[in-house]
Amino acid sequence: MRAKVLVIYTGGTMGMVPADEADPDSPLVPAGRDRLARAIVNPPGDIDWDLIGLADGAGGTLPPLDSSDVGPGHWTALAAQIAAAYADYDGFVVLHGTDTMAYSAAALSFLLENLGKPVVFTGSQLPIFVSRSDAPGNLANALAIAGWPASKLPCIPEVVICFADVVLRGNRATKVSTGAYRGFASPNLPPLARLGIEIAVERALLRSRPASDAAFRADRRLTAQIMDISLYPGITVSQLDAMLSVPGVQGYVLRCFGAGNAPGDPALLAVLGRAVAAGRVVVAVKHCPEGAVEMGLYAAGSGLRHQGVVPGADMTAEAALAKLIWLLSRYDAAEAAALVGRDLRGELTAG
């Protein structure tokens, strides 16, 4: 059985080349789509695939991007591009830089509602043009997951990251290494699939596939302004107040100590309370990757709860940011705060 996959090239390390062709040590910049296409050899034989660039929303195509430049406007454009081609393909592969891949994958998981086909993010730690590159293997694996009818695999109807030897739920993944081939981990959920000689899919972990593709839709609203701020030893009341008072910001992801702890200084906690009272949603996540926020387990966390800070359960910071942007683009602050701790796309473990 054959399969058809759409590959969307947004940029990233996979397609990087030296800015100065005469100087191999010059800074890397993204190559064009055609040059990348010429470097792709021996794709899976039963999978037909089309390689296109990221749409610009006005009928054209954006030049390839370093993922440091990718943001909410690109996320909505990518969602719209997938929606426009949804009926014509069995799955989708997004070639993306690693630096912000976890943010983009999390955002797409919320923007694509009732998703019934794989959307597979992948990239590489080394450009496809150099020796020992991990790009060919990552791309072949991503095509196999997206082209599941030809690969004789279960359909994974989710946004995922396929990298090295694992397939991770996109909104559970975080980048953990710049130097290892396995650049991503999913600290609070096992891989959805492991890639060896055989591809072993953990069917019990997969989300349910919608009964009909007719239910699929892409949300294109990401208008909310969110900040990601971090508590650190010695943070002052005036510093935190300045960050929580930026005009136009509707919500904050607050990176906390331990299981969701903060300094017990009443004045510092009062700053958080004033932000919440002013209609801003503040979501607590952890500095450490594993485990969950349990505000109230320690006295140091109780103060946050009393000020109206919302616990982010075991979400990654990337998922919390993407979720909060999405929620506050759709709902008012009270509704968004109520939905933060609810499992909507498999992004958290329901308590």
C-alpha positions as CSV (number, residue, x, y, z in Angstrom):
1,M,0.0,0.0,0.0
2,R,1.3,3.4,-0.9
3,A,1.1,6.6,1.2
4,K,1.4,10.3,0.5
5,V,3.2,12.7,2.8
6,L,3.5,16.5,2.7
7,V,6.9,17.7,3.9
8,I,7.0,21.4,4.9
9,Y,10.5,22.8,5.2
10,T,10.6,25.7,7.6
11,G,14.4,25.8,7.9
12,G,16.7,24.7,10.7
13,T,20.0,22.8,11.0
14,M,19.0,20.1,8.6
15,G,19.3,22.5,5.7
16,M,22.1,24.7,7.0
17,V,25.1,25.7,4.8
18,P,28.0,28.1,5.4
19,A,27.1,31.7,4.6
20,D,30.3,32.1,2.6
21,E,30.7,29.1,0.3
22,A,34.4,29.8,0.2
23,D,34.8,29.7,4.0
24,P,33.5,26.4,5.5
25,D,33.8,28.0,9.0
26,S,31.6,30.9,8.2
27,P,28.2,31.1,10.2
28,L,25.6,28.7,9.1
29,V,22.4,29.9,7.3
30,P,19.4,27.9,5.9
31,A,19.8,26.7,2.3
32,G,16.9,27.0,-0.1
33,R,14.3,24.2,-0.6
34,D,15.7,23.0,-3.9
35,R,19.2,22.6,-2.5
36,L,17.8,20.6,0.4
37,A,15.7,18.4,-2.0
38,R,18.8,17.5,-4.0
39,A,20.5,16.2,-0.8
40,I,17.6,13.9,0.1
41,V,18.4,10.4,-1.2
42,N,16.8,7.0,-0.9
43,P,13.5,8.0,0.7
44,P,11.1,5.1,1.6
45,G,10.0,3.4,-1.7
46,D,6.3,3.2,-1.0
47,I,5.9,6.7,0.3
48,D,5.2,9.5,-2.2
49,W,6.2,12.9,-0.8
50,D,6.1,16.5,-1.8
51,L,8.5,19.1,-0.4
52,I,7.3,22.7,0.0
53,G,8.3,25.8,2.0
54,L,6.4,27.4,4.8
55,A,3.5,29.6,3.4
56,D,3.6,33.3,4.2
57,G,-0.2,33.6,4.4
58,A,-0.4,35.8,1.3
59,G,-0.1,33.1,-1.4
60,G,3.7,33.0,-1.3
61,T,6.4,31.1,0.5
62,L,8.7,32.3,3.3
63,P,12.5,31.8,3.0
64,P,13.8,29.1,5.3
65,L,14.2,30.3,8.9
66,D,16.5,29.7,11.8
67,S,14.2,28.4,14.4
68,S,15.2,31.2,16.8
69,D,13.1,33.4,14.5
70,V,10.0,31.2,14.6
71,G,7.0,32.5,16.6
72,P,3.2,32.5,16.9
73,G,2.7,33.9,13.4
74,H,4.5,31.0,11.9
75,W,2.6,28.5,14.0
76,T,-0.7,29.8,12.7
77,A,0.6,29.8,9.1
78,L,1.8,26.2,9.5
79,A,-1.6,25.2,10.9
80,A,-3.4,26.8,8.0
81,Q,-1.0,25.1,5.5
82,I,-1.7,21.7,7.0
83,A,-5.4,22.3,7.0
84,A,-5.4,23.3,3.4
85,A,-3.7,20.1,2.4
86,Y,-5.3,17.9,5.0
87,A,-7.6,15.9,2.7
88,D,-4.8,15.1,0.2
89,Y,-2.2,13.5,2.4
90,D,-1.9,10.6,4.9
91,G,0.4,12.5,7.1
92,F,2.7,15.5,7.4
93,V,6.4,16.1,8.2
94,V,7.6,19.5,9.4
95,L,11.4,20.1,9.0
96,H,12.2,22.5,11.8
97,G,15.2,23.8,13.8
98,T,15.7,22.2,17.2
99,D,16.0,25.3,19.3
100,T,12.2,26.1,19.2
101,M,10.9,22.8,17.9
102,A,9.2,21.9,21.2
103,Y,7.4,25.2,21.3
104,S,6.2,24.8,17.7
105,A,5.1,21.2,18.2
106,A,3.2,22.1,21.4
107,A,1.5,25.0,19.7
108,L,0.4,22.9,16.7
109,S,-1.0,20.3,19.1
110,F,-3.5,23.0,20.3
111,L,-4.1,24.7,17.0
112,L,-5.0,21.4,15.2
113,E,-8.3,20.2,16.6
114,N,-9.6,16.7,16.1
115,L,-6.4,15.7,14.4
116,G,-6.7,12.3,12.8
117,K,-3.3,12.1,11.0
118,P,0.3,12.3,12.1
119,V,2.0,15.7,12.1
120,V,5.7,14.8,12.6
121,F,8.3,17.4,13.5
122,T,11.9,16.5,12.9
123,G,15.3,18.1,12.2
124,S,18.9,17.3,12.9
125,Q,21.9,18.1,15.0
126,L,24.1,18.2,11.9
127,P,23.3,19.5,8.4
128,I,22.3,16.9,5.8
129,F,25.3,18.1,3.7
130,V,28.0,16.9,6.1
131,S,29.3,13.5,7.0
132,R,27.9,11.7,10.0
133,S,24.7,13.8,9.8
134,D,21.7,12.5,11.6
135,A,19.5,14.2,9.1
136,P,18.9,11.3,6.6
137,G,17.9,8.9,9.4
138,N,15.6,11.4,11.2
139,L,13.9,12.2,7.9
140,A,13.5,8.6,6.9
141,N,12.0,7.8,10.3
142,A,9.7,10.8,10.2
143,L,8.4,9.8,6.7
144,A,7.8,6.3,8.0
145,I,5.6,7.6,10.9
146,A,3.8,10.1,8.6
147,G,3.4,7.5,5.8
148,W,2.0,4.9,8.2
149,P,-0.2,3.1,5.6
150,A,2.9,2.2,3.6
151,S,5.0,1.5,6.7
152,K,2.3,-0.8,8.1
153,L,2.3,1.1,11.4
154,P,-0.6,2.2,13.6
155,C,-1.7,5.7,12.8
156,I,-0.3,8.2,15.4
157,P,-3.0,10.9,15.2
158,E,-1.0,13.5,17.0
159,V,1.6,16.2,16.7
160,V,4.9,14.4,17.5
161,I,8.6,14.9,17.5
162,C,10.6,12.2,15.8
163,F,14.2,12.5,16.6
164,A,17.1,9.9,16.9
165,D,15.5,6.7,18.1
166,V,12.2,7.9,19.7
167,V,8.9,9.4,18.8
168,L,7.7,11.8,21.5
169,R,4.3,13.6,22.0
170,G,5.0,17.1,20.8
171,N,3.6,18.9,23.8
172,R,5.5,16.7,26.2
173,A,8.9,17.1,24.6
174,T,11.8,19.4,25.6
175,K,15.2,20.0,24.1
176,V,17.9,18.4,26.3
177,S,21.1,18.4,24.3
178,T,22.9,20.4,21.7
179,G,25.6,17.8,21.3
180,A,23.9,14.4,21.4
181,Y,22.0,12.9,18.5
182,R,19.1,12.3,20.9
183,G,18.4,16.0,21.3
184,F,14.9,15.7,22.9
185,A,13.4,14.0,25.9
186,S,9.9,13.6,27.3
187,P,10.4,13.7,31.1
188,N,6.9,12.9,32.2
189,L,5.6,10.6,29.4
190,P,7.3,7.6,27.8
191,P,8.0,7.7,24.1
192,L,5.0,6.9,21.8
193,A,7.3,4.8,19.7
194,R,10.9,3.5,19.7
195,L,12.9,3.3,16.5
196,G,15.2,0.4,16.0
197,I,15.4,-2.3,13.3
198,E,11.7,-2.4,14.0
199,I,9.4,0.5,14.9
200,A,7.6,-0.3,18.1
201,V,4.5,1.9,18.7
202,E,3.1,2.1,22.2
203,R,-0.6,1.8,21.2
204,A,-1.8,2.3,24.8
205,L,-0.3,5.8,24.9
206,L,-1.8,7.1,21.7
207,R,-4.7,9.5,21.8
208,S,-7.9,8.4,20.1
209,R,-8.4,9.0,16.4
210,P,-11.5,11.1,15.6
211,A,-14.3,9.1,14.1
212,S,-14.3,11.3,11.0
213,D,-11.9,13.6,9.3
214,A,-14.8,16.0,8.9
215,A,-14.3,17.0,12.5
216,F,-10.8,18.3,11.8
217,R,-10.1,22.1,11.9
218,A,-7.2,24.4,12.3
219,D,-7.5,27.3,14.8
220,R,-5.7,30.3,13.5
221,R,-6.0,32.7,16.4
222,L,-2.9,33.4,18.4
223,T,-3.2,37.0,19.5
224,A,-2.4,36.8,23.3
225,Q,0.8,38.3,24.6
226,I,2.5,35.9,27.2
227,M,5.8,36.2,29.1
228,D,7.9,33.4,30.4
229,I,9.7,34.5,33.6
230,S,11.8,32.7,36.1
231,L,12.1,32.8,39.9
232,Y,15.7,32.7,41.1
233,P,17.6,33.1,44.4
234,G,17.7,36.8,45.2
235,I,14.9,38.0,43.0
236,T,13.5,41.3,44.4
237,V,10.0,42.7,44.7
238,S,10.8,45.5,42.3
239,Q,12.3,43.1,39.7
240,L,9.3,40.8,39.8
241,D,6.8,43.7,39.8
242,A,8.5,45.2,36.7
243,M,8.1,41.9,34.8
244,L,4.5,41.5,35.9
245,S,3.6,45.0,34.9
246,V,4.5,45.0,31.2
247,P,1.7,46.7,29.3
248,G,-0.4,44.4,27.1
249,V,0.8,41.1,28.6
250,Q,-2.2,38.9,29.5
251,G,-0.5,35.9,31.1
252,Y,2.7,34.6,32.5
253,V,4.5,31.2,32.7
254,L,6.3,31.3,36.1
255,R,9.2,28.9,36.4
256,C,9.3,28.0,40.1
257,F,11.6,26.1,42.4
258,G,11.0,22.4,43.3
259,A,7.4,21.2,43.1
260,G,6.1,24.7,42.6
261,N,7.7,26.7,45.3
262,A,8.5,30.4,45.7
263,P,10.2,32.7,48.3
264,G,7.9,33.4,51.2
265,D,8.4,37.1,51.3
266,P,4.8,38.5,51.7
267,A,5.6,41.6,49.6
268,L,6.9,39.5,46.7
269,L,3.8,37.2,46.9
270,A,1.6,40.3,47.0
271,V,3.0,41.4,43.6
272,L,1.8,38.1,42.1
273,G,-1.6,38.6,43.7
274,R,-1.9,42.0,42.2
275,A,-1.1,40.7,38.8
276,V,-3.8,38.0,39.1
277,A,-6.3,40.5,40.5
278,A,-5.6,42.7,37.4
279,G,-6.8,39.9,35.2
280,R,-3.5,38.3,34.3
281,V,-3.2,34.5,34.3
282,V,-0.1,33.2,36.1
283,V,0.8,29.5,35.5
284,A,3.4,27.8,37.7
285,V,5.8,25.3,36.1
286,K,9.0,23.8,37.4
287,H,12.6,24.5,36.7
288,C,13.4,20.8,36.9
289,P,12.1,18.7,34.0
290,E,10.6,15.7,35.8
291,G,7.7,15.6,38.2
292,A,4.7,17.9,38.7
293,V,3.8,21.2,40.3
294,E,2.2,20.5,43.7
295,M,1.5,23.8,45.3
296,G,0.7,23.3,48.9
297,L,2.9,20.3,49.4
298,Y,5.4,22.7,51.0
299,A,4.7,25.9,52.8
300,A,6.8,27.7,50.2
301,G,4.3,26.7,47.5
302,S,1.2,27.6,49.5
303,G,1.8,31.3,49.1
304,L,1.5,31.0,45.3
305,R,-1.8,29.2,45.6
306,H,-3.2,31.8,48.0
307,Q,-2.3,34.6,45.5
308,G,-4.2,32.8,42.6
309,V,-1.3,31.4,40.7
310,V,-2.5,28.4,38.7
311,P,-0.6,25.1,39.0
312,G,0.7,23.8,35.7
313,A,0.7,20.1,36.7
314,D,3.5,18.3,34.9
315,M,3.5,20.4,31.7
316,T,6.8,21.4,30.2
317,A,7.4,25.2,30.1
318,E,7.1,25.0,26.3
319,A,3.7,23.4,26.5
320,A,2.5,25.8,29.2
321,L,3.5,28.8,27.1
322,A,1.9,27.5,23.9
323,K,-1.2,26.5,25.8
324,L,-1.6,29.8,27.6
325,I,-1.2,31.8,24.3
326,W,-3.8,29.6,22.7
327,L,-6.2,29.7,25.7
328,L,-6.0,33.5,26.1
329,S,-6.6,34.0,22.4
330,R,-9.9,32.2,22.8
331,Y,-11.2,32.8,26.3
332,D,-11.2,35.4,29.0
333,A,-8.8,35.2,31.9
334,A,-11.2,33.2,34.2
335,E,-12.0,30.6,31.6
336,A,-8.4,30.3,30.5
337,A,-7.3,29.8,34.2
338,A,-9.9,27.1,34.6
339,L,-8.6,25.2,31.6
340,V,-4.9,25.4,32.2
341,G,-4.9,22.4,34.5
342,R,-7.2,20.3,32.3
343,D,-5.8,17.8,29.9
344,L,-6.8,19.0,26.4
345,R,-4.2,17.4,24.1
346,G,-2.3,15.0,26.3
347,E,0.0,17.8,27.5
348,L,-0.4,16.9,31.2
349,T,-1.2,14.0,33.4
350,A,-4.7,14.5,34.8
351,G,-4.8,14.3,38.6
